Amino acid sequence: MNLQKISLMSLALLGVFSNASAQEKEKEIELDPITVTASLTPVSASKTGRNILIIKGDVLQKLPVQSIDELLRYVPGVEVQSRGPMGAQADFTIRGGTFQQVLVILDGIRLNDPLSGHFSSYIPIAPSEIDRIEILKGASSAIYGTEAVGGVIHIISKAFANKKQTNGHKINAQFTAGDFGLFNTQAGAFVHQKNTTASVGLVTNNAKGQMLRGTKGYYNLTTISASVKQQLNENTSIAYRFGYDDRDFNAQNFYSVSPADSATESVISRWHHLKFQHQKNKHRFSFDAGYKEADDVYRFRKAVSPNVNNSSLFQSLALYDYEINDKSVITGGAQFISRKIVSNDRGNHEVSNAGAFVVLNQKIGENLQLNPALRIDWNERAGWEIIPQLNASYRLESILFRGSIGRTTRDADFTERFNNYQRNPVPAGQRIGNPDLIAESSLSYELGADYFVTPSLKISTTWFERFQNDLVDYVTTPYASMPRQVNLIPGGIYLLANNINKVNTTGIETDIQYTYKFSDEHSLAGGLGFVWMRSRSSDTIPSLYVSNHARELFNYNIMYRYKKLAVSVSGLFKNRRPQAIAAPFIPISKDYFLLNARLDVYLLKDKLGVFVQADNLFNKRYSDLLGTFMPQRWVMGGVKVNL
C-alpha cells in the first residue's frame, strides 16, 4: 500500500460522509472555534490570520495513543521525532523548525526546559485534565518571545479554561495491558460546585519493552496533576495548578552513536502555576506566576558516573485587555523569565530575560481583520531586540484568505552551550556544547486560505517560508577542528553545537478537518495533513536536525462511531534525506509508513467500554533519530470507565 493509495482511500472516506452531512440543515459542530493562542484575546480562529488546529482533550481516550506526544504525532502538519514509545522522549518540530524552535505552553505560560529542548514533550498534566490543545503553526515571537519560531503547542486545562461550567462531577479511568509487560493507567476526576472548580488526574505508562541492542527498551512514566479554581466574586477568580512528572527509561543511543552507549535516564519535574484574573465591563487583567524544577540523572553506561542536572524556570506574565469598541481590542503584556541550572556536567549557570508587548485586534469593515503585534525583548546574553509581527485575514463567503509576516529570535539553551564541558574524557560521537553561540534570528512569512466546504468540512492550504540567520545545530566536527580539546579524545569525531550562517526553509501544507455528529451514537471526525518542505543551508556540512526533518509528511487520524462500536485509526508517512550511520545501528529511515488501529465496544450507556489496539500494525522496523530502535508491532487491550 503506497502513499497515493492511502491518501485516496482516506479522502474518499471523508468525501462519502461529507456528502451525507451536506444534507443536514443543522450545524452541530463548529470548525471555527474560539482560540486564545494567536492573539491572547479569545477570538474565532478565522479572525487570527493564522493556521490553527484545535484538538479536544477527550480525543486521547478515543485514538490509538497512550500519551500527549503520541497524539500530536498524528495531528496534521506536526512532526514528532521519537526516541522511545508512549512518552519516553520525543522532539516536536513544526514547519521544519528544530526541536528547540517549538514553544510548548500550559495554560498560557511556557514549559520549555532551560536544560534541553528534548524535555519539551514532558508535559506535567494528566490527559483527563486537558480541555483542549491549540496548535499554532508559524512564527509567534512577538507575543511569546524566544523559541516560538516554528510554532506553538498550547495545552489548556479544564480548570483554567475561561468557560462556564455546570454543577456536577465526572470520573473516568482507563486500564491497558499488552505485549512486552505493558501496563498503562489513565484516571481523572473533575468537579464543579457553585464557585469552585477542581480536577485531578493520573497517567502512568510502564513496560519491560522490546529488545534493543543487547538490552530492553523499558520505561516507567508517571504524571500526576491537580488544579483548583475559585471564583471570588462575579468578576474575580484565582487558580492554582500542580504537576509532578516522573520518567525513568532506557536511553540507549538517545544522544550518541557510540557502540558503548547503554544509557539510562531519569527525569523528575515539578510544576506550580498561580493565576489571578479580574474582568469587568471592557477591562480584563490577569497575572500568572509559574515555577518549574527538574532533576535529570543520565548514565551513559553502568561503569561511568552519571550526569546530574538540576534546572529551574521561574516566570511571571501580566496581561491587560481593553475592548475599545466592538471592532477593536488591545492587549498589552509584560513578561519576566529566569532560567538556571546546577550540573556536574554543564556547570552552574543562570540567565534572565524580560519582554513587553502590545497586540491589536482590529476589524475593518465586515470582512477584514488585522492583528499587528510588537515586542521589545531583553536577554541577559543577547541584549535588546525589537520583534514585530502582522497577521491579516479576509473572509469572502466560504473562503478565508490569511497571511502573516513576523520576526523571531531564540537564544541557545544550556545544553547547546555547555554539554560535556566537565566530563573527562568524552568518547567520540558525543555532542559538545559551545559557549560562544550567538542568538538565532529569522524572518517568517506565510500566505494561506481556508475553504469551509460545508459546516463540517474545512480544507486549509498554506505556503510558508523562513529565512534564518545563525541557526544553532550540531555539525559533525573532527577533533583537530574542535575549538576546545581539553577533555576530548585525539582523532575522535564529535557533534559540535554551531551557528549556521543561513538556512532557508520553504514549504506548502494542506490540512483537511472533518467533524460531524449524526446522532448521540453516530459520529465521524478526522484530520488529514500533507506537508512538502525543503531546507537549504549555507554550510556545506549537513547539520543534525535540519537534515532530519521530513521533506514530505502525511499524517492523519480518523474516528468513527456507530452505536456501541467505535473504530479509530492514526498513521503517518514520512520521507526525508537519506543519512548514513555506522554499524551496529539500524539506518535512520529515509521513509516509512506507520498505522495504528483501535476498536472500542461501549457498554452500559457509555459508562463502560472495552478496547483492543495495535500500534505499528504493519510491523515496520524504523528509526527517527540517530539510529535508535523504535518499537515494532505492539498489541494491547483494556477497559475504560466513565461516570
C-alpha positions as CSV (number, residue, x, y, z in Angstrom):
1,M,0.0,0.0,0.0
2,N,1.7,3.2,-1.1
3,L,1.1,6.8,0.0
4,Q,-1.1,7.7,-3.1
5,K,-3.5,4.8,-2.3
6,I,-3.6,5.7,1.3
7,S,-4.4,9.3,0.5
8,L,-7.1,8.4,-2.0
9,M,-8.8,5.9,0.4
10,S,-8.8,8.4,3.3
11,L,-10.1,11.3,1.1
12,A,-12.8,9.0,-0.3
13,L,-13.9,8.1,3.2
14,L,-14.2,11.7,4.2
15,G,-15.9,12.6,1.0
16,V,-18.7,10.0,1.5
17,F,-19.6,11.4,4.9
18,S,-19.2,15.0,3.7
19,N,-21.8,14.5,1.1
20,A,-24.1,12.9,3.6
21,S,-23.7,15.7,6.1
22,A,-24.3,18.4,3.5
23,Q,-27.9,17.4,3.5
24,E,-28.2,18.1,7.2
25,K,-29.7,21.5,7.9
26,E,-28.4,22.0,11.5
27,K,-24.8,22.9,12.1
28,E,-23.9,20.8,15.2
29,I,-20.1,21.0,15.3
30,E,-18.1,24.2,14.7
31,L,-14.9,24.2,12.7
32,D,-14.1,27.8,13.6
33,P,-13.7,27.6,17.4
34,I,-12.6,30.2,19.8
35,T,-8.8,30.4,20.4
36,V,-6.5,32.3,22.7
37,T,-3.1,31.2,21.4
38,A,-2.7,33.5,18.4
39,S,-3.6,36.9,19.9
40,L,-4.1,36.2,23.7
41,T,-7.6,37.5,23.4
42,P,-10.5,35.0,22.9
43,V,-11.4,35.2,19.2
44,S,-12.6,32.9,16.4
45,A,-9.7,31.1,14.8
46,S,-10.7,32.6,11.4
47,K,-10.0,36.1,12.7
48,T,-6.4,35.5,13.7
49,G,-4.8,35.3,10.2
50,R,-3.1,32.1,11.3
51,N,-3.3,28.3,10.6
52,I,-4.6,26.9,13.9
53,L,-5.7,23.3,14.8
54,I,-7.6,22.6,17.9
55,I,-7.9,19.1,19.5
56,K,-10.4,18.3,22.2
57,G,-9.0,16.8,25.4
58,D,-11.1,13.6,25.3
59,V,-9.5,12.6,22.0
60,L,-6.7,10.8,23.9
61,Q,-9.3,8.2,25.0
62,K,-10.6,7.7,21.5
63,L,-7.5,7.4,19.3
64,P,-4.9,4.6,19.5
65,V,-2.4,6.6,21.5
66,Q,-1.2,6.5,25.1
67,S,0.5,9.9,25.7
68,I,0.2,13.5,24.6
69,D,3.3,13.3,22.3
70,E,1.8,10.2,20.6
71,L,-1.4,12.2,20.0
72,L,0.5,15.1,18.4
73,R,2.4,12.7,16.2
74,Y,-0.8,12.2,14.1
75,V,-2.0,15.8,14.1
76,P,-1.9,17.3,10.5
77,G,1.3,19.2,9.9
78,V,3.0,18.3,13.2
79,E,6.2,16.2,13.1
80,V,7.2,14.3,16.2
81,Q,10.6,12.7,16.1
82,S,10.5,9.9,18.7
83,R,13.3,8.2,20.5
84,G,11.1,5.9,22.6
85,P,7.4,4.9,22.9
86,M,4.5,6.3,24.8
87,G,6.2,9.4,26.1
88,A,9.7,8.2,26.9
89,Q,11.1,11.0,24.8
90,A,10.2,12.9,21.6
91,D,11.1,16.1,19.8
92,F,8.4,18.4,18.4
93,T,9.0,20.1,15.1
94,I,6.7,22.3,13.1
95,R,7.4,23.7,9.6
96,G,11.0,22.3,9.7
97,G,12.0,24.1,12.9
98,T,14.4,22.3,15.2
99,F,13.1,20.8,18.4
100,Q,14.1,24.0,20.3
101,Q,12.1,26.2,17.9
102,V,8.7,24.9,19.0
103,L,7.3,26.6,22.2
104,V,5.1,24.4,24.5
105,I,2.9,26.3,26.9
106,L,0.4,25.2,29.5
107,D,-2.4,27.5,30.4
108,G,-0.6,30.4,28.9
109,I,2.9,30.1,30.3
110,R,5.9,28.2,28.9
111,L,7.1,24.7,29.6
112,N,10.4,24.5,27.6
113,D,13.1,23.4,30.0
114,P,16.3,25.5,30.4
115,L,18.4,22.4,30.2
116,S,17.3,21.0,26.9
117,G,14.6,21.2,24.3
118,H,14.5,17.3,24.4
119,F,12.3,17.7,27.5
120,S,9.6,19.7,25.8
121,S,7.4,16.7,25.5
122,Y,7.4,16.2,29.2
123,I,4.2,18.0,29.8
124,P,3.2,17.9,33.5
125,I,-0.6,17.4,33.1
126,A,-2.6,14.2,33.0
127,P,-4.8,13.8,29.9
128,S,-8.0,13.8,31.9
129,E,-7.4,17.4,32.9
130,I,-7.0,18.7,29.4
131,D,-9.8,20.8,27.9
132,R,-8.2,21.3,24.5
133,I,-4.8,21.6,22.7
134,E,-4.3,24.5,20.4
135,I,-1.6,24.2,17.7
136,L,-0.5,27.4,16.1
137,K,1.8,26.9,13.0
138,G,4.5,29.5,12.3
139,A,6.2,32.4,14.0
140,S,4.9,33.9,17.2
141,S,7.8,35.5,18.9
142,A,6.2,38.9,19.0
143,I,3.8,37.6,21.7
144,Y,5.7,34.7,23.3
145,G,9.3,35.7,22.8
146,T,12.1,33.1,22.4
147,E,11.5,29.6,21.0
148,A,8.2,30.4,19.2
149,V,9.8,30.1,15.8
150,G,8.2,27.1,14.0
151,G,5.0,27.1,16.1
152,V,3.3,26.9,19.4
153,I,1.7,24.0,21.2
154,H,-0.7,25.3,23.8
155,I,-2.4,22.9,26.3
156,I,-5.4,24.4,28.1
157,S,-6.7,22.7,31.2
158,K,-10.4,22.3,32.3
159,A,-9.9,24.3,35.5
160,F,-8.0,27.2,33.8
161,A,-10.3,27.4,30.7
162,N,-12.4,30.5,30.7
163,K,-15.8,28.8,30.1
164,K,-19.0,28.4,32.1
165,Q,-19.2,25.2,34.0
166,T,-22.3,23.4,35.2
167,N,-22.6,21.9,38.6
168,G,-21.6,18.2,38.7
169,H,-18.7,15.8,38.5
170,K,-17.1,13.4,36.1
171,I,-14.8,10.4,36.8
172,N,-13.0,8.4,34.2
173,A,-10.4,5.7,34.2
174,Q,-8.7,3.5,31.5
175,F,-6.5,0.5,32.1
176,T,-4.4,-1.1,29.4
177,A,-2.3,-4.2,29.3
178,G,-0.3,-5.8,26.4
179,D,2.8,-7.2,24.9
180,F,6.3,-6.8,26.5
181,G,5.0,-6.3,30.0
182,L,2.9,-3.2,29.2
183,F,0.6,-1.9,31.8
184,N,-0.8,1.6,31.5
185,T,-3.4,3.6,33.6
186,Q,-5.2,6.8,33.0
187,A,-7.6,8.2,35.6
188,G,-9.1,11.6,36.4
189,A,-11.9,13.4,38.3
190,F,-13.5,16.8,37.7
191,V,-16.0,18.6,39.9
192,H,-17.7,22.0,39.7
193,Q,-19.9,23.3,42.5
194,K,-21.1,26.9,42.5
195,N,-17.9,29.0,42.5
196,T,-15.3,26.2,42.8
197,T,-13.8,24.1,40.1
198,A,-11.3,21.3,40.8
199,S,-9.7,18.4,38.9
200,V,-7.1,15.8,39.4
201,G,-5.5,13.3,37.0
202,L,-3.1,10.4,36.7
203,V,-1.4,8.8,33.8
204,T,1.2,6.0,34.1
205,N,2.8,4.1,31.2
206,N,5.1,1.1,32.0
207,A,6.7,-1.7,30.1
208,K,9.7,-4.0,30.1
209,G,10.0,-3.0,26.4
210,Q,11.1,-4.6,23.2
211,M,14.6,-5.7,22.5
212,L,17.2,-3.0,21.6
213,R,20.9,-3.6,21.1
214,G,21.7,-6.0,23.9
215,T,19.1,-4.6,26.3
216,K,15.3,-4.0,26.6
217,G,13.7,-0.6,26.0
218,Y,12.0,-0.4,29.3
219,Y,10.1,2.7,30.6
220,N,8.3,3.7,33.7
221,L,6.5,7.1,33.2
222,T,4.1,8.7,35.7
223,T,2.4,12.1,35.7
224,I,0.1,13.4,38.5
225,S,-1.6,16.7,38.2
226,A,-4.2,18.7,40.1
227,S,-5.8,22.1,39.9
228,V,-8.4,24.3,41.6
229,K,-10.1,27.5,40.6
230,Q,-12.1,29.7,43.0
231,Q,-14.4,32.4,41.7
232,L,-14.0,35.1,44.4
233,N,-16.9,37.2,43.1
234,E,-18.6,37.8,39.8
235,N,-15.5,39.5,38.3
236,T,-12.5,37.9,40.1
237,S,-11.0,34.5,40.2
238,I,-7.8,32.8,41.4
239,A,-6.5,29.4,40.3
240,Y,-3.6,27.1,41.2
241,R,-2.1,24.1,39.3
242,F,0.4,21.5,40.5
243,G,2.1,18.9,38.4
244,Y,4.5,16.0,39.2
245,D,6.2,14.2,36.3
246,D,8.5,11.1,36.9
247,R,10.2,9.4,33.9
248,D,12.7,6.5,34.1
249,F,13.7,4.8,30.8
250,N,16.3,3.1,28.7
251,A,18.1,5.9,26.8
252,Q,20.4,3.8,24.7
253,N,21.7,6.0,21.8
254,F,19.2,8.8,22.5
255,Y,22.1,11.3,22.3
256,S,25.1,9.5,20.8
257,V,26.1,6.9,18.2
258,S,28.7,5.2,20.4
259,P,28.6,1.4,20.4
260,A,29.5,1.6,24.1
261,D,26.2,3.5,24.8
262,S,23.9,1.6,27.2
263,A,22.4,4.7,28.7
264,T,19.6,5.0,31.2
265,E,17.9,8.3,32.3
266,S,15.6,9.5,35.0
267,V,13.8,12.9,34.8
268,I,11.6,14.2,37.6
269,S,9.9,17.6,37.3
270,R,7.6,19.6,39.5
271,W,5.3,22.4,38.2
272,H,3.5,25.2,40.1
273,H,1.2,27.8,38.5
274,L,-0.8,30.5,40.2
275,K,-3.2,32.7,38.2
276,F,-5.2,35.7,39.2
277,Q,-7.8,37.2,36.9
278,H,-10.2,40.1,37.1
279,Q,-12.7,41.1,34.4
280,K,-15.2,43.9,34.4
281,N,-17.0,45.6,31.6
282,K,-14.5,46.2,28.9
283,H,-11.4,45.5,31.0
284,R,-9.6,42.3,31.7
285,F,-6.5,41.8,33.8
286,S,-4.6,38.7,34.6
287,F,-1.3,37.8,36.4
288,D,0.4,34.4,36.1
289,A,3.4,33.2,38.1
290,G,5.0,29.8,37.3
291,Y,7.8,27.7,38.7
292,K,9.2,24.5,37.2
293,E,12.1,22.4,38.7
294,A,13.5,19.3,37.0
295,D,16.1,16.8,38.2
296,D,17.8,14.8,35.4
297,V,20.1,11.9,36.0
298,Y,21.7,10.5,32.9
299,R,24.1,7.5,33.0
300,F,26.0,6.7,29.7
301,R,26.7,3.2,31.0
302,K,26.9,1.5,34.4
303,A,30.7,1.9,34.8
304,V,30.5,5.7,34.2
305,S,29.5,8.3,36.8
306,P,26.1,9.8,35.9
307,N,25.5,13.4,34.7
308,V,23.3,15.0,37.4
309,N,21.5,18.1,36.3
310,N,19.0,20.4,38.2
311,S,17.2,23.0,36.2
312,S,14.7,25.6,37.3
313,L,12.5,28.0,35.4
314,F,10.7,30.9,37.0
315,Q,8.4,33.2,35.0
316,S,5.7,35.8,35.5
317,L,3.3,37.2,33.0
318,A,0.9,40.2,33.3
319,L,-1.7,40.9,30.7
320,Y,-4.3,43.7,30.3
321,D,-7.1,43.7,27.7
322,Y,-9.2,46.7,26.8
323,E,-12.2,46.4,24.4
324,I,-12.1,49.8,22.7
325,N,-15.3,49.1,20.8
326,D,-17.0,46.1,19.1
327,K,-14.3,46.1,16.4
328,S,-11.1,46.9,18.4
329,V,-9.4,45.1,21.3
330,I,-5.9,46.0,22.5
331,T,-3.8,43.7,24.7
332,G,-0.6,44.7,26.5
333,G,1.7,42.4,28.4
334,A,4.9,42.2,30.4
335,Q,6.9,39.1,31.0
336,F,10.0,38.0,33.1
337,I,11.8,34.7,32.8
338,S,14.7,33.4,34.9
339,R,16.5,30.2,33.8
340,K,19.0,28.3,36.0
341,I,21.0,25.0,36.0
342,V,23.2,23.3,38.5
343,S,25.1,20.5,36.8
344,N,28.2,18.3,37.3
345,D,28.4,18.1,33.5
346,R,27.5,21.5,32.2
347,G,28.4,23.6,35.3
348,N,26.3,26.2,37.1
349,H,24.7,28.9,35.1
350,E,21.8,31.4,35.2
351,V,20.3,33.8,32.6
352,S,17.3,36.1,32.7
353,N,15.2,37.9,30.1
354,A,12.2,40.2,30.0
355,G,9.8,41.5,27.4
356,A,6.9,43.9,26.9
357,F,4.5,43.6,24.0
358,V,1.3,45.0,22.6
359,V,-1.3,43.3,20.3
360,L,-4.2,44.9,18.5
361,N,-7.2,43.0,17.2
362,Q,-8.8,45.3,14.6
363,K,-11.8,44.6,12.4
364,I,-12.0,46.8,9.3
365,G,-15.4,46.7,7.6
366,E,-17.2,43.4,7.6
367,N,-14.5,41.0,6.2
368,L,-11.0,42.3,7.0
369,Q,-9.2,41.6,10.3
370,L,-5.7,42.9,11.2
371,N,-3.6,41.7,14.1
372,P,-0.4,43.7,14.4
373,A,1.9,43.0,17.4
374,L,5.2,44.5,18.6
375,R,7.5,43.1,21.3
376,I,10.6,44.7,22.9
377,D,12.7,41.9,24.4
378,W,15.8,42.0,26.6
379,N,18.1,39.0,27.1
380,E,21.0,39.0,29.5
381,R,23.3,37.4,26.9
382,A,21.9,38.7,23.6
383,G,20.8,42.2,24.6
384,W,17.8,44.1,23.2
385,E,15.6,43.0,20.3
386,I,12.6,44.5,18.6
387,I,10.2,41.8,17.3
388,P,7.3,42.9,15.1
389,Q,4.6,40.8,13.5
390,L,1.5,41.4,11.4
391,N,-1.3,38.9,10.8
392,A,-4.3,39.5,8.5
393,S,-7.4,37.7,7.3
394,Y,-10.1,38.4,4.8
395,R,-13.4,36.5,4.6
396,L,-15.1,36.1,1.2
397,E,-18.2,34.0,1.6
398,S,-16.9,30.4,2.3
399,I,-13.2,31.2,1.7
400,L,-11.0,32.8,4.2
401,F,-7.7,34.3,3.0
402,R,-4.9,34.9,5.5
403,G,-1.4,35.9,5.8
404,S,1.3,36.7,8.3
405,I,4.9,38.1,8.5
406,G,7.0,38.2,11.6
407,R,10.4,38.2,13.1
408,T,11.6,35.6,15.6
409,T,14.6,35.1,17.9
410,R,16.0,32.2,20.0
411,D,18.9,32.1,22.4
412,A,20.8,28.8,22.9
413,D,19.9,26.6,25.8
414,F,22.4,25.4,28.5
415,T,22.9,22.1,26.8
416,E,23.8,23.7,23.4
417,R,26.3,26.0,25.2
418,F,27.9,23.6,27.8
419,N,27.1,20.0,27.0
420,N,30.0,17.6,28.1
421,Y,32.1,20.6,29.3
422,Q,33.0,19.0,32.6
423,R,33.1,15.3,31.6
424,N,36.6,13.7,31.2
425,P,37.2,12.1,28.8
426,V,34.3,12.5,26.4
427,P,34.0,9.5,24.0
428,A,33.9,10.1,20.2
429,G,30.4,10.6,18.7
430,Q,29.2,12.8,21.6
431,R,27.6,16.2,21.3
432,I,29.7,19.1,22.5
433,G,28.4,22.4,23.7
434,N,29.7,25.8,22.5
435,P,29.5,28.8,24.9
436,D,30.2,31.2,22.1
437,L,26.9,30.6,20.3
438,I,25.0,33.7,19.4
439,A,21.2,34.1,19.3
440,E,19.3,32.9,16.3
441,S,17.0,35.3,14.3
442,S,14.7,34.7,11.4
443,L,12.0,36.3,9.2
444,S,9.0,34.2,8.5
445,Y,6.0,34.8,6.3
446,E,3.1,32.8,5.0
447,L,0.0,33.0,2.8
448,G,-2.9,30.7,3.0
449,A,-6.6,30.1,2.6
450,D,-9.3,28.1,4.4
451,Y,-12.2,26.7,2.4
452,F,-15.3,25.9,4.5
453,V,-16.8,23.4,2.1
454,T,-19.7,22.5,4.5
455,P,-20.3,23.3,8.1
456,S,-18.5,20.1,8.9
457,L,-15.6,20.1,6.4
458,K,-12.7,22.6,6.2
459,I,-9.7,22.5,3.8
460,S,-6.7,24.7,4.5
461,T,-3.6,25.3,2.4
462,T,-0.6,27.5,3.4
463,W,2.6,28.4,1.7
464,F,5.3,29.4,4.1
465,E,9.0,30.5,4.1
466,R,11.5,31.2,6.8
467,F,14.9,32.9,6.4
468,Q,17.1,32.0,9.4
469,N,20.4,33.5,10.4
470,D,22.8,31.9,12.9
471,L,20.7,28.8,13.4
472,V,22.0,26.6,16.2
473,D,22.5,23.0,15.3
474,Y,25.0,20.2,15.7
475,V,27.6,19.7,13.0
476,T,30.0,16.7,12.6
477,T,33.5,18.0,13.5
478,P,36.8,16.2,13.7
479,Y,39.0,16.5,16.9
480,A,41.5,18.8,15.0
481,S,38.8,21.4,14.3
482,M,37.3,21.4,17.8
483,P,37.7,24.9,19.5
484,R,38.2,23.2,22.9
485,Q,40.0,19.9,23.1
486,V,41.0,19.5,26.8
487,N,38.6,16.6,27.5
488,L,38.3,15.1,24.1
489,I,40.0,12.0,22.5
490,P,42.5,12.8,19.8
491,G,41.3,11.5,16.4
492,G,37.7,11.4,17.5
493,I,34.7,12.7,15.6
494,Y,32.2,14.8,17.5
495,L,29.0,16.8,17.0
496,L,29.7,20.4,17.8
497,A,27.0,22.9,18.5
498,N,27.5,25.7,15.9
499,N,25.8,28.7,14.4
500,I,24.9,28.0,10.7
501,N,25.2,31.2,8.7
502,K,21.9,31.0,6.8
503,V,19.1,28.4,6.5
504,N,16.1,28.9,4.2
505,T,13.0,26.7,4.7
506,T,10.2,26.7,2.2
507,G,7.0,24.6,2.3
508,I,3.4,24.0,1.5
509,E,1.0,22.4,4.0
510,T,-2.6,21.2,3.4
511,D,-4.9,20.3,6.2
512,I,-8.3,18.6,5.9
513,Q,-10.6,18.7,9.0
514,Y,-13.9,16.9,9.2
515,T,-16.2,16.6,12.3
516,Y,-19.9,15.6,12.3
517,K,-22.2,14.2,14.9
518,F,-25.1,12.4,13.2
519,S,-26.7,11.5,16.5
520,D,-25.7,10.7,20.1
521,E,-24.4,7.3,18.9
522,H,-23.2,8.0,15.4
523,S,-20.3,10.4,14.5
524,L,-17.3,10.8,12.4
525,A,-14.2,13.0,13.0
526,G,-10.9,13.2,11.3
527,G,-7.9,15.2,10.2
528,L,-5.5,14.7,7.3
529,G,-2.4,16.7,6.6
530,F,0.3,16.8,4.0
531,V,3.4,18.9,4.1
532,W,6.0,19.4,1.4
533,M,9.1,21.2,2.7
534,R,12.7,21.9,1.8
535,S,15.6,23.5,3.8
536,R,18.8,24.8,2.2
537,S,21.8,25.6,4.3
538,S,24.8,27.9,3.5
539,D,27.1,25.3,5.2
540,T,28.5,22.5,3.1
541,I,28.5,20.0,6.0
542,P,24.9,18.9,6.8
543,S,23.7,19.6,10.4
544,L,21.9,17.1,12.5
545,Y,18.4,18.4,12.9
546,V,18.0,20.4,9.7
547,S,19.0,17.2,7.8
548,N,16.5,15.1,9.8
549,H,13.2,17.0,9.4
550,A,10.6,15.5,6.9
551,R,10.7,16.6,3.3
552,E,7.3,15.1,2.8
553,L,5.0,14.3,5.7
554,F,1.5,12.9,5.6
555,N,-0.3,12.2,8.8
556,Y,-3.9,11.6,9.8
557,N,-6.3,10.5,12.5
558,I,-9.9,9.2,11.9
559,M,-12.5,8.3,14.5
560,Y,-15.8,6.7,13.5
561,R,-18.5,5.5,15.9
562,Y,-21.8,3.7,15.3
563,K,-23.9,2.8,18.3
564,K,-21.8,0.6,20.6
565,L,-18.8,0.2,18.2
566,A,-16.0,2.7,17.5
567,V,-13.1,2.4,15.2
568,S,-10.2,4.8,15.2
569,V,-7.0,4.8,13.1
570,S,-4.0,7.1,13.1
571,G,-0.8,7.0,11.0
572,L,1.8,8.8,9.1
573,F,4.1,8.6,6.1
574,K,7.4,10.4,6.3
575,N,10.1,11.0,3.7
576,R,13.4,12.8,4.4
577,R,17.1,13.0,3.3
578,P,19.0,9.7,3.5
579,Q,21.5,9.7,6.3
580,A,24.5,7.4,6.7
581,I,25.1,5.8,10.1
582,A,27.7,3.3,11.2
583,A,27.1,-0.3,12.3
584,P,25.8,-1.7,14.6
585,F,22.9,0.8,14.3
586,I,19.9,0.4,12.1
587,P,19.9,3.1,9.5
588,I,17.9,6.3,10.1
589,S,14.9,5.6,8.0
590,K,14.7,7.6,4.8
591,D,11.0,7.0,4.6
592,Y,8.4,4.9,6.5
593,F,4.7,4.4,6.9
594,L,3.0,3.7,10.3
595,L,-0.5,2.6,11.0
596,N,-2.2,2.3,14.4
597,A,-5.7,1.0,14.9
598,R,-8.2,0.6,17.8
599,L,-11.6,-1.0,18.2
600,D,-13.8,0.1,21.1
601,V,-17.0,-1.6,22.3
602,Y,-19.2,0.6,24.6
603,L,-21.4,-0.9,27.2
604,L,-23.9,0.4,29.9
605,K,-24.7,3.6,28.0
606,D,-21.0,4.6,27.6
607,K,-20.2,4.1,31.2
608,L,-18.1,1.0,30.5
609,G,-16.1,0.1,27.4
610,V,-13.5,-2.4,26.3
611,F,-11.0,-2.0,23.5
612,V,-8.2,-3.7,21.6
613,Q,-5.4,-1.7,20.0
614,A,-2.4,-2.4,17.7
615,D,0.5,0.1,17.3
616,N,2.7,-0.2,14.2
617,L,0.2,-2.6,12.7
618,F,2.5,-3.5,9.7
619,N,5.5,-4.2,12.0
620,K,7.7,-1.6,10.4
621,R,11.3,-1.5,11.7
622,Y,12.5,2.1,11.7
623,S,14.4,4.8,13.4
624,D,13.6,8.5,13.8
625,L,16.8,9.9,15.4
626,L,20.5,8.8,15.4
627,G,19.6,5.2,14.7
628,T,17.7,4.4,17.9
629,F,15.3,1.5,17.6
630,M,11.6,2.3,17.6
631,P,9.1,-0.3,18.6
632,Q,7.7,-2.7,16.1
633,R,4.1,-4.1,16.3
634,W,2.7,-3.8,19.8
635,V,-0.7,-5.3,20.7
636,M,-2.7,-4.3,23.8
637,G,-6.2,-4.1,25.1
638,G,-8.1,-2.8,28.1
639,V,-11.1,-1.4,29.7
640,K,-12.4,2.2,30.4
641,V,-14.9,3.6,32.8
642,N,-16.8,6.9,32.6
643,L,-19.1,8.0,35.5
